[in-house]
Amino acid sequence: MPSLAGSGGFLRKNYLAVLVFLAYAEAAVIPFMGLKWDSPFLVFWSALLLTLLSISFLRLLKPSGPQAVIDLCFVISLVLALDLFSVLLGPENHWLQPMNYVLIALCAVYYSLGFNFLVSAFIFILQFLNALSAGAAPKPMASLAVFGAYLLGTAIILGRLFQSEQKKKEKAMLAVRRMHEGAAGLDDGPGNMQLSSISTQGRLSNLVEMAEDLDHVLEELLATIRTSIPCDNALIFMTTKDAEKLYLRLYIGDAGLSDSPEIAIGQGLVGWVAKEKKAVLVKEGAHGLGYLNDERETGAFLAVPIMNGGILEGVIALDCSVSSFTEKDKESLSGFASLALHILQNARAYQRVDMSAKEFEALHRISAELSSSLDLKTILDKLATLSQEIIDYDYLTVSFMEGADAAVFKTLKGYDGLKVPDGPVPLAGSLLGWIVENRQELCFTDLNQRTQKLPVFPSGLLKTDFKTFLGIPFLSHDGCMGVFTIAMRAPGAINAHQHHTLSIIANQVAVNIANANLHHQMEMMATTDGLTGLTNHRTFQDKAGQEFERAQRYPEPIALLLFDIDHFKKINDSYGHPVGDAVLRKIATLLRETVRTVDVAARYGGEEFVALLINTDFKGASLMAERIRGNIEKSRFVLDGQRIPVTVSVGYAVFPEDAKEKSGLIERADQALYAAKNGGRNQCRAYREMAAVKSYK
C-alpha cells in the first residue's frame, strides 16, 4: 500500500484531484447552507475556487502528471465557479445556465465523449441539488430534467461531430506521413544528393509525385497477390527512415485497420518478420498482428520480408479468416517479394535519372540568369534572390578580398540599419579569414558562440545571434576572390541538399564574377590610358560629344582646359624615360584629385592633358585652370634626393561664348595653350583674353 505522506505518496501525486473532489463535495452541500452575498463563508469559498482555478491553469501550462486528470480538474473548477454564481443569484435567475452548454461545447472540441459525459454529470448533479435545496415543485423538476437531456444531447452530438472530424484529420495526417515516408524511401540520402530544382520544396514535390506513381504499381502487385493467394487483407509495410519501425505503405482488403498501423521492429508477427528477416506462416489461430482494429484470432497469417541483400526494405503480409495458407503460398509470396524489390529498385533508378535531368535543367537556368549580366551589383542581387528561394536565411553577406588578408563587404542582408563597412576590413582571427586562408567551405548547424575558438566575423563588425552558418569561398585560378555567407538563427536550419545547391550556385557566381572582372579589365584597357589611368583620347572624344549634345538640349556652359608639360623633352633627355613616365603619372594623379567627379580628365596625347568641366562658366574655368597649374608647380618631383622642377602651361575656352561646337572649342583651347607657351610657359591663358588682344591690335 502506498504511503500517504512519504515522498511520491498518493497525496503528493494527486493533491490537485483531492482538492477538487473535496471542493465539489462542499459545493454539493452549499445550497442547503443558505449561502448569500453577505455570508462570511463566501470569502473562504471564493478564495478556494480562485486557488483551484489558478493551480489547475498553471498545471495546464506545465503538466507534470496525467494530462486528462489535470484537464478534468480545470474544467470542474470552472463548473464550481458557475455553480457558485447560480447559488448566489437564486433559482429564479436562470441566465447562467447557457454557459454550461458553452462549456460542454468547448470540451467536445478537445476531449473524448466519455470526458464530456463525466462533465455533464457533474453539472447536472449540482443543478439537481440546487433545485432540491430550494424545495422545487414538480414543474421546475421537469424543467431540470429537460435541462439534463439538452446537456446530454449537446455532449453526444457535438462530441460525435468533433470526434469524426478529428479522425478525418488524423487519417489525412497519416496519409501525408505515408506519402512523405514513401518519398524518403525513394531518396538516395545525403551521400548522393543531387540538384532537382533550386528549392527544397520542389525536390520534395518531385519525390512525392514519384512515390504516388510507385504506389500505383505496388497496388497492382497487391491485387495480383490477392488473386493468386486468396486472403482477406494484403498489405505492404515499409521501413521508416530511421529503420526502427514499419509503416503501412499500401493495403487491399476487407477488414478494418487500426487508425495508425505503425509497428516497431520486433513487435507482433509483422515486427518479428522484420527483426528476424525471415518468412512466417501461421496456418490457424494467428493473433497479435498489430494492424487490425480487432486483434483477436484471425485465422491464417503469412508474411515475408522484402530483402535487398542484407538490408530490410519492408514486409508483405496476408491474413485470412476462412481458409489456411500453404508452403506453396509461402514460396509464391517470396517470389512476389523479389518482384516488389525490383519495382523499388527500378523506381529509385528512374528517380536518379529524373533528378539528374532536373539538375541539369536547373543548372542551365541558374547559369543563364547569372550570366545575363556582367554588372557586379546585378550578379550579387541575383545571388541573394536565388539563395532566398533555396533557404529562408536570416543573414547574408558577400565580401571580396582586398589584398592578402583584408576584405571589402559588398552585400549585407538581414542586418537592418547597419551600413556596409567602408574600406577593407582585416580578416585575421576570424572564421571568414580561415575560409579564405584554407579555401574551404565551413558549415555549422549548431554554432555555440561560447565554445567556438574564433569569431565568425572580425570582432565587433556584425552581430552573430545565429546558430546555423554556411561560408563558401569564391574561388578562381588566382586564389580566393571573396566569401559568401548565409546564417539562420535556428539550429539545424540547413540540410545537405540546400548546402550542395548553394555550393553550386556560389561556384557559378565565382565564374561570373571572374568574367565580370575580366570584362571590366578589357573595358578599362579600351577606354583608359595604360600609363596614367586617365581616360584615353578616343574615349574622351566620345564623352565630350555626348556632353555637347546634352548641353545643346539643356543650355549649360562647358569649359575645356588643355595642359602641356613645360620642357618635357628636357626631362626625358636629362633623367630618362622612366622618370618622364613617373612625372606623367603624378600629374595625372594631381589632375584626377583636383577636378570634380562629374568632370572628364584625360590624357590627350604625349605630354598633353585635357579636362572637360561640366556646367562651368568662364570664371569657374579660370579658377580651375589656375588651381591645377599651382598644384603641379607646388608638388615635389624628387629623384635621388634632387628636386625636378615641373610646370605646365594651360589654355582654355568656354562653350558657347568661344565656340558653338566641340571641334571649335578644342581648337580655341589649343590656340590659348599655344599663346601660354609662347608667353613664357607656366601660366594660364584664356582664348577670350587672347582674342580681345588681337581685336585691340
C-alpha positions in Angstrom: 0.0 0.0 0.0 1.5 3.4 -1.0 2.4 5.9 1.7 0.2 8.9 2.0 2.8 11.2 3.4 6.1 9.9 2.1 7.9 11.2 -1.0 6.0 10.2 -4.0 2.9 9.2 -1.9 -0.7 9.3 -3.1 -1.5 12.8 -1.7 1.7 14.3 -3.1 1.0 13.0 -6.6 -2.8 13.7 -6.7 -3.2 16.7 -4.4 -5.0 18.7 -7.0 -7.5 16.0 -7.8 -8.1 15.5 -4.0 -8.7 19.3 -3.5 -11.1 19.4 -6.4 -13.0 16.4 -5.1 -13.3 18.0 -1.6 -14.4 21.3 -3.2 -17.1 19.5 -5.2 -18.4 17.8 -2.1 -18.5 21.1 -0.4 -20.4 22.6 -3.3 -22.9 19.8 -3.1 -23.9 20.9 0.5 -23.6 24.7 0.0 -27.2 25.1 -1.4 -28.5 23.7 1.8 -26.4 26.2 3.9 -28.3 29.2 2.5 -25.2 30.9 1.1 -25.8 34.6 0.5 -23.8 37.6 -0.7 -23.3 38.7 2.9 -22.3 35.2 4.3 -18.9 35.1 6.0 -18.3 31.7 4.4 -18.4 33.3 0.9 -14.9 34.8 1.2 -13.4 31.4 2.1 -15.3 29.6 -0.7 -14.4 32.3 -3.3 -10.7 32.1 -2.3 -10.7 28.3 -2.5 -12.2 28.4 -6.0 -9.7 31.0 -7.2 -6.9 28.9 -5.8 -8.1 25.8 -7.6 -8.5 27.7 -10.9 -5.0 29.2 -10.6 -3.3 25.9 -9.7 -5.1 23.9 -12.4 -4.4 26.6 -15.0 -0.7 26.6 -14.1 -0.6 22.8 -14.3 -2.2 23.0 -17.8 0.7 25.2 -18.9 3.4 23.0 -17.3 1.9 19.5 -17.0 3.6 17.1 -14.5 1.1 14.3 -14.3 -1.7 12.6 -16.3 -3.0 15.2 -18.7 -6.6 14.0 -18.6 -6.7 14.4 -14.8 -5.3 17.9 -14.9 -7.8 18.9 -17.7 -10.7 17.5 -15.7 -9.6 19.4 -12.6 -9.5 22.6 -14.5 -13.0 22.1 -16.1 -14.6 21.0 -12.7 -13.1 24.2 -11.2 -14.9 26.2 -13.9 -18.1 24.2 -13.2 -17.8 25.1 -9.4 -17.4 28.8 -10.2 -20.5 28.8 -12.4 -22.4 26.9 -9.7 -21.4 29.5 -7.0 -22.9 32.3 -9.0 -26.1 30.2 -9.6 -26.5 29.7 -5.9 -25.9 33.4 -5.1 -28.4 34.5 -7.8 -31.1 32.1 -6.7 -33.2 29.6 -8.5 -35.3 32.2 -10.2 -32.4 33.5 -12.2 -31.5 31.0 -15.0 -29.4 33.2 -17.3 -26.2 31.4 -16.3 -27.4 28.0 -17.5 -26.5 28.6 -21.2 -22.8 28.9 -20.0 -23.0 25.2 -19.2 -23.8 24.5 -22.8 -20.9 26.6 -23.9 -18.6 24.7 -21.5 -19.8 21.3 -22.9 -19.3 22.6 -26.5 -15.7 23.6 -25.7 -15.0 20.2 -24.1 -16.4 18.5 -27.2 -13.7 20.2 -29.3 -10.8 19.0 -27.3 -11.9 15.9 -25.3 -13.4 12.5 -25.7 -17.1 11.6 -25.4 -16.5 9.9 -22.0 -14.9 13.1 -20.7 -18.0 15.1 -21.8 -20.4 12.6 -20.2 -18.5 13.0 -16.9 -18.5 16.8 -17.0 -22.2 16.8 -17.9 -22.9 14.5 -14.9 -21.1 16.9 -12.6 -23.1 19.9 -13.9 -26.4 18.1 -13.6 -25.8 16.8 -10.1 -25.1 20.4 -8.8 -28.1 21.8 -10.6 -30.3 19.0 -9.2 -29.0 19.7 -5.6 -29.7 23.4 -6.1 -33.3 22.7 -7.1 -33.7 20.2 -4.3 -32.5 22.7 -1.7 -35.0 25.3 -2.9 -37.8 22.8 -2.5 -38.6 22.8 -6.2 -42.1 21.8 -7.3 -42.8 19.1 -9.9 -42.9 21.6 -12.7 -39.4 23.0 -12.1 -38.2 19.5 -11.6 -39.5 18.7 -15.1 -37.6 21.7 -16.4 -34.5 20.4 -14.7 -35.0 17.0 -16.5 -35.2 18.8 -19.8 -32.1 20.8 -19.0 -30.3 17.5 -18.2 -31.5 16.0 -21.5 -30.3 19.0 -23.5 -27.0 18.9 -21.7 -26.5 15.2 -22.5 -27.6 15.7 -26.1 -25.2 18.6 -26.5 -22.3 16.4 -25.2 -23.3 13.4 -27.5 -24.0 15.4 -30.7 -21.0 17.8 -30.6 -18.7 15.0 -29.2 -19.6 12.7 -32.1 -19.2 15.6 -34.6 -15.8 16.7 -33.5 -14.5 13.2 -33.0 -15.5 12.4 -36.5 -13.6 15.5 -37.8 -10.6 14.6 -35.6 -10.5 11.1 -37.1 -10.6 12.5 -40.6 -7.8 14.9 -39.7 -5.7 12.0 -38.2 -6.3 9.9 -41.3 -5.3 12.8 -43.6 -2.2 13.4 -41.5 -1.4 9.6 -41.7 -1.8 9.7 -45.4 0.5 12.6 -45.7 3.0 10.9 -43.5 2.9 7.7 -45.6 3.4 9.8 -48.7 6.4 11.6 -47.2 7.9 8.3 -45.9 7.4 6.9 -49.4 9.2 9.9 -50.8 12.0 9.4 -48.3 12.3 5.8 -49.4 12.9 6.9 -52.9 15.6 9.4 -51.9 19.2 8.0 -52.0 20.1 10.1 -49.0 22.7 12.8 -48.4 25.5 10.7 -49.9 24.1 11.2 -53.4 22.4 14.5 -53.1 21.5 15.9 -56.5 20.0 19.2 -57.5 16.4 18.7 -58.6 15.4 22.3 -58.6 16.5 25.5 -56.8 14.2 24.9 -53.9 13.9 22.1 -51.3 10.1 22.2 -51.7 10.5 21.5 -55.4 12.6 18.4 -54.6 10.1 17.1 -52.1 7.3 17.6 -54.6 9.1 15.6 -57.2 9.8 12.8 -54.7 6.1 12.7 -53.6 5.0 12.6 -57.2 7.3 9.6 -57.9 6.0 8.0 -54.7 2.5 8.3 -55.9 3.4 6.6 -59.2 5.2 3.8 -57.3 2.1 3.3 -55.2 0.0 2.6 -58.3 2.5 -0.1 -59.4 2.6 -1.6 -55.9 -1.2 -1.6 -55.7 -1.4 -3.6 -58.9 1.1 -6.0 -57.4 -1.1 -6.4 -54.3 -4.1 -7.1 -56.4 -2.2 -9.8 -58.3 -1.1 -11.3 -55.0 -4.6 -11.4 -53.7 -5.8 -13.1 -56.9 -3.1 -15.7 -56.7 -3.3 -16.3 -52.9 -6.9 -15.8 -51.7 -6.9 -13.7 -48.5 -8.8 -11.1 -46.5 -6.1 -8.5 -46.5 -2.9 -8.0 -48.4 -0.5 -5.3 -47.0 2.9 -3.9 -47.8 4.9 -2.4 -44.9 8.0 -0.3 -45.5 10.7 0.6 -43.0 10.8 4.2 -41.7 13.9 6.4 -42.4 15.4 5.5 -39.0 14.8 1.8 -39.7 13.3 1.3 -36.2 9.6 0.9 -37.3 7.4 -0.3 -40.1 4.7 1.9 -41.6 1.8 0.7 -43.7 2.5 1.8 -47.3 -0.4 0.2 -49.1 -3.1 -2.4 -48.5 -6.1 -4.1 -50.2 -8.6 -5.9 -48.1 -11.9 -6.2 -46.3 -11.1 -5.9 -42.5 -10.8 -2.6 -40.8 -7.3 -1.4 -39.9 -6.2 0.5 -36.8 -6.0 4.2 -37.1 -2.2 4.3 -37.1 -0.8 0.9 -38.2 2.8 1.6 -37.3 4.7 -1.4 -35.9 8.0 -1.3 -34.1 10.7 -3.8 -35.3 10.2 -6.9 -33.2 6.6 -6.2 -32.1 4.0 -8.8 -33.1 4.2 -11.1 -36.0 4.9 -8.5 -38.6 7.6 -6.9 -36.4 9.1 -10.4 -35.8 9.4 -10.9 -39.6 11.2 -7.6 -39.9 13.6 -8.3 -37.0 14.5 -11.9 -37.9 14.3 -11.2 -41.7 12.5 -14.5 -42.1 9.2 -15.5 -43.5 6.5 -16.7 -41.1 3.5 -19.0 -41.8 0.7 -19.4 -39.2 -1.9 -21.8 -40.6 -4.6 -21.1 -37.9 -5.1 -19.2 -34.7 -2.9 -16.2 -35.7 -3.2 -13.2 -33.3 -1.3 -10.1 -32.3 -0.8 -8.9 -35.9 -0.5 -5.3 -34.9 -2.5 -3.6 -37.7 -6.2 -4.7 -37.2 -8.8 -2.9 -35.1 -9.8 -6.3 -33.6 -6.7 -8.2 -32.5 -8.5 -11.4 -31.7 -7.6 -14.6 -33.6 -7.9 -14.0 -37.3 -7.2 -17.5 -38.7 -4.2 -17.9 -41.0 -1.3 -15.4 -41.4 1.5 -15.3 -43.9 4.3 -12.7 -44.1 7.7 -12.5 -45.9 10.4 -9.8 -45.8 11.5 -7.7 -48.8 15.2 -8.0 -48.7 17.8 -6.0 -50.6 20.9 -8.1 -49.9 21.2 -7.9 -46.1 19.1 -4.8 -45.8 15.4 -4.9 -44.9 13.2 -2.9 -47.3 9.8 -3.9 -46.0 7.3 -6.8 -45.3 4.4 -8.2 -47.4 1.7 -9.6 -45.1 -1.5 -11.6 -45.8 -4.3 -12.7 -43.4 -7.3 -14.9 -44.0 -10.2 -15.9 -41.6 -11.9 -18.7 -43.7 -9.0 -20.7 -45.1 -5.4 -21.6 -44.5 -2.1 -20.8 -46.3 0.3 -23.5 -47.5 4.0 -23.8 -48.0 3.4 -23.3 -51.7 1.7 -19.9 -50.9 4.8 -19.0 -48.9 7.1 -19.7 -51.9 4.8 -17.7 -54.1 4.7 -14.8 -51.8 8.6 -14.9 -51.6 8.6 -14.6 -55.3 6.3 -11.6 -55.2 8.6 -10.0 -52.5 11.5 -10.3 -55.0 9.3 -8.7 -57.6 8.5 -5.8 -55.2 12.2 -5.3 -54.6 12.8 -5.0 -58.4 9.9 -2.4 -58.6 11.5 -0.4 -55.8 15.0 -0.6 -57.4 13.6 0.5 -60.8 11.8 3.4 -59.2 15.0 4.6 -57.5 16.9 4.2 -60.7 14.3 6.3 -62.5 14.4 8.8 -59.7 18.2 9.2 -60.1 17.8 9.7 -63.9 14.9 12.1 -63.5 16.8 14.1 -60.8 19.9 14.3 -63.0 17.8 15.7 -65.8 16.2 18.3 -63.5 19.6 19.1 -62.0 20.9 19.9 -65.5 17.8 22.0 -66.3 18.1 23.9 -63.0 21.8 24.5 -63.5 21.2 25.7 -67.0 18.6 28.2 -65.8 20.8 29.4 -62.9 23.8 29.8 -65.3 21.6 31.7 -67.8 20.3 34.0 -65.1 23.7 34.7 -63.6 25.4 35.1 -67.0 22.8 37.5 -68.3 24.7 40.4 -66.8 28.3 41.4 -66.2 27.4 44.0 -63.7 28.7 43.0 -60.2 25.7 44.5 -58.3 23.2 42.7 -60.6 25.1 39.4 -60.1 25.1 39.8 -56.3 21.4 40.8 -56.2 20.5 37.6 -58.2 22.7 35.5 -55.8 20.7 36.9 -52.8 17.4 36.2 -54.6 18.3 32.6 -55.6 19.6 31.8 -52.2 16.3 33.0 -50.6 14.5 30.6 -52.9 16.6 27.7 -51.6 16.6 28.6 -47.9 14.8 31.2 -45.9 18.0 32.7 -44.4 18.1 35.5 -41.8 21.5 36.9 -42.7 23.6 37.0 -45.9 26.9 38.7 -46.7 29.2 38.9 -49.7 32.8 40.2 -49.3 35.7 40.5 -51.7 39.4 40.3 -51.0 41.4 43.5 -50.8 44.9 42.4 -50.6 46.0 39.1 -48.9 44.3 39.5 -45.5 41.5 42.1 -45.8 38.1 42.1 -47.4 35.6 44.7 -48.6 31.9 43.9 -47.8 29.7 44.5 -50.9 26.3 43.0 -49.7 24.6 42.7 -46.3 21.1 41.2 -46.0 19.3 41.0 -42.7 21.5 43.4 -40.8 18.8 46.1 -40.7 20.0 49.6 -40.1 23.7 48.6 -40.5 25.6 50.1 -43.3 28.2 48.3 -45.3 31.6 48.9 -43.7 33.7 51.5 -45.5 37.0 50.3 -46.8 38.8 46.9 -46.3 38.3 45.0 -43.0 41.2 42.8 -41.7 40.0 39.1 -41.5 42.8 37.8 -39.3 41.5 35.8 -36.2 38.0 35.1 -37.7 36.3 32.2 -39.4 36.0 34.3 -42.5 39.8 34.5 -42.5 40.0 30.7 -42.1 37.8 30.2 -45.1 40.0 32.5 -47.2 43.3 31.0 -46.0 42.2 27.4 -46.4 40.0 27.9 -49.5 37.4 25.6 -48.0 33.7 25.8 -47.1 32.6 25.9 -43.4 29.1 24.8 -42.2 27.9 24.8 -38.6 24.4 23.5 -37.8 24.6 24.4 -34.1 27.1 27.2 -33.6 27.8 27.9 -30.0 29.4 31.3 -29.5 30.6 30.4 -26.0 32.7 27.5 -27.1 33.9 28.4 -30.6 37.6 29.4 -30.8 37.2 32.1 -33.4 34.5 34.7 -34.1 32.7 34.3 -37.4 33.4 37.9 -38.5 36.2 40.2 -37.4 35.4 41.2 -33.8 32.6 43.7 -33.4 31.8 44.0 -37.1 28.5 42.2 -37.4 26.1 40.7 -34.9 26.2 36.9 -34.6 23.0 35.8 -32.9 22.7 32.8 -35.2 23.1 29.0 -34.7 23.3 27.8 -38.3 26.2 29.2 -40.5 27.5 28.4 -44.0 30.5 30.1 -45.6 31.6 29.4 -49.2 34.7 30.9 -50.8 34.6 32.4 -54.3 37.5 30.5 -55.9 39.4 31.2 -59.1 42.7 30.1 -60.6 44.4 33.0 -58.9 43.1 32.1 -55.4 40.1 33.2 -53.2 38.3 36.2 -54.6 35.9 36.5 -51.7 33.4 34.8 -49.4 29.7 34.2 -49.5 27.9 33.5 -46.1 24.4 32.8 -45.0 23.2 32.3 -41.4 20.0 31.4 -39.6 19.0 32.0 -36.0 17.6 28.5 -35.6 19.9 25.5 -35.2 19.9 22.8 -37.8 18.3 25.1 -40.4 20.2 23.8 -43.4 20.3 20.3 -44.9 22.7 18.5 -47.2 20.7 19.3 -50.3 20.5 23.0 -49.6 24.2 23.1 -48.8 25.0 21.3 -52.1 22.8 23.6 -54.1 24.2 26.8 -52.6 27.8 25.5 -53.3 26.9 25.0 -57.0 25.4 28.5 -57.2 28.4 30.0 -55.4 30.8 28.3 -57.8 28.8 29.6 -60.8 28.8 33.1 -59.2 32.6 32.9 -58.8 32.9 32.2 -62.6 30.6 35.1 -63.4 32.5 37.4 -61.1 35.7 36.4 -62.7 34.2 37.1 -66.1 32.8 40.4 -64.9 36.3 41.4 -63.6 37.9 40.3 -66.9 35.2 42.3 -68.9 35.9 45.3 -66.6 39.7 45.0 -67.2 39.2 44.8 -71.0 36.8 47.7 -70.9 39.4 49.7 -68.9 42.1 48.8 -71.4 39.8 50.0 -74.2 38.8 53.3 -72.5 41.8 54.1 -70.2 45.3 55.2 -70.9 47.6 52.4 -69.7 50.3 54.7 -68.3 48.3 57.3 -66.3 45.0 55.6 -65.7 43.1 58.6 -67.1 40.5 58.4 -69.9 42.2 57.9 -73.3 41.9 60.2 -76.3 39.3 58.2 -78.2 37.0 57.8 -75.1 37.4 61.5 -74.3 36.2 62.4 -77.7 33.1 60.2 -77.3 32.3 61.6 -73.8 32.9 65.2 -75.0 30.5 64.6 -77.9 27.8 63.3 -75.6 28.2 66.3 -73.2 27.9 68.7 -76.1 24.7 67.1 -77.3 23.3 67.4 -73.8 24.4 71.0 -73.4 22.7 72.0 -76.6 19.4 70.4 -75.4 19.7 71.9 -71.9 21.8 75.1 -72.4 24.7 74.9 -69.9 28.2 76.2 -70.2 31.1 73.8 -70.8 34.8 74.7 -70.3 37.7 72.8 -71.9 41.2 73.0 -70.5 44.3 71.9 -72.3 47.6 71.3 -70.4 51.1 70.8 -71.7 54.2 69.9 -69.5 56.8 72.5 -70.0 60.2 71.3 -71.3 59.1 67.7 -71.0 61.6 66.6 -73.7 64.4 68.0 -71.5 63.1 65.9 -68.5 63.3 62.8 -70.7 66.7 63.6 -72.0 68.2 64.6 -68.6 66.7 61.9 -66.3 65.5 59.2 -68.7 62.1 58.0 -69.9 61.2 56.1 -66.7 61.4 59.4 -64.8 59.4 61.0 -67.6 56.7 58.3 -67.2 56.7 58.9 -63.4 56.1 62.6 -64.0 53.2 61.8 -66.3 51.6 59.5 -63.7 51.9 62.0 -60.9 50.5 64.9 -63.0 47.6 62.6 -63.9 47.0 61.8 -60.2 47.0 65.6 -59.3 44.6 66.3 -62.2 42.2 63.5 -61.1 42.3 64.7 -57.5 41.7 68.4 -58.4 38.8 68.2 -60.9 35.2 67.1 -59.8 33.9 63.6 -60.3 31.4 64.9 -62.9 34.2 66.3 -65.0 36.2 64.3 -67.6 40.0 64.3 -67.2 42.0 62.5 -70.0 45.5 62.1 -71.5 45.2 63.9 -74.8 48.5 62.6 -76.2 52.2 62.7 -75.3 52.7 65.2 -72.6 49.3 66.9 -73.2 46.3 66.5 -70.9 42.7 67.8 -71.2 39.9 68.4 -68.7 36.2 68.9 -69.7 34.5 70.9 -67.0 30.7 70.3 -66.9 28.4 73.3 -66.3 31.3 75.6 -65.7 31.5 79.2 -67.0 34.5 81.4 -67.7 35.0 82.4 -64.1 34.9 78.8 -62.9 37.3 77.7 -65.7 39.8 80.4 -64.8 39.8 79.3 -61.1 40.2 75.6 -62.0 43.0 76.2 -64.5 45.0 78.3 -62.0 44.4 75.7 -59.3 45.7 72.9 -61.4 48.7 74.8 -62.5 49.5 75.9 -59.0 49.1 72.4 -57.5 51.5 71.0 -60.1 54.1 73.8 -59.5 54.0 73.2 -55.8 54.3 69.4 -56.0 57.6 67.8 -55.3 59.1 65.7 -58.0 62.2 64.2 -56.4 64.9 61.8 -57.9 67.8 60.6 -55.8 67.1 63.5 -53.3 67.2 66.0 -56.1 64.0 68.1 -56.9 62.9 68.1 -60.5 61.1 71.3 -61.4 57.9 70.5 -63.3 55.4 73.1 -64.5 52.5 73.2 -67.0 51.1 75.7 -69.5 47.3 75.9 -69.7 44.9 77.1 -72.4 41.2 77.1 -72.0 37.9 78.1 -73.8 34.3 78.1 -72.8 31.1 77.0 -74.7 29.0 78.6 -76.0 30.8 82.0 -75.9 34.1 80.9 -77.5 32.8 78.2 -79.8 29.5 76.5 -80.7 30.8 73.0 -81.5 33.2 70.5 -79.9 35.9 70.7 -82.5 35.8 74.5 -82.4 36.1 74.6 -78.6 39.2 72.2 -78.8 40.8 74.4 -81.4 40.2 77.6 -79.4 41.7 76.0 -76.3 44.7 74.8 -78.3 45.3 78.3 -79.6 45.1 79.6 -76.0 47.7 76.9 -74.9 50.0 77.9 -77.7 49.8 81.5 -76.5 50.6 80.4 -72.9 53.7 78.6 -74.1 54.8 81.5 -76.3 54.2 83.9 -73.4 56.8 82.3 -71.2 55.2 79.0 -70.0 53.9 78.0 -66.5 50.9 80.2 -67.0 47.1 80.0 -67.9 45.7 81.7 -71.0 42.0 82.1 -72.0 41.0 82.2 -75.6 38.7 85.1 -74.8 41.6 87.2 -73.5 43.8 86.3 -76.4 41.0 87.2 -78.9 40.4 90.5 -77.1 44.1 91.5 -77.5 44.1 90.6 -81.2 40.9 92.7 -81.6 42.5 95.6 -79.9 45.6 95.4 -82.1 
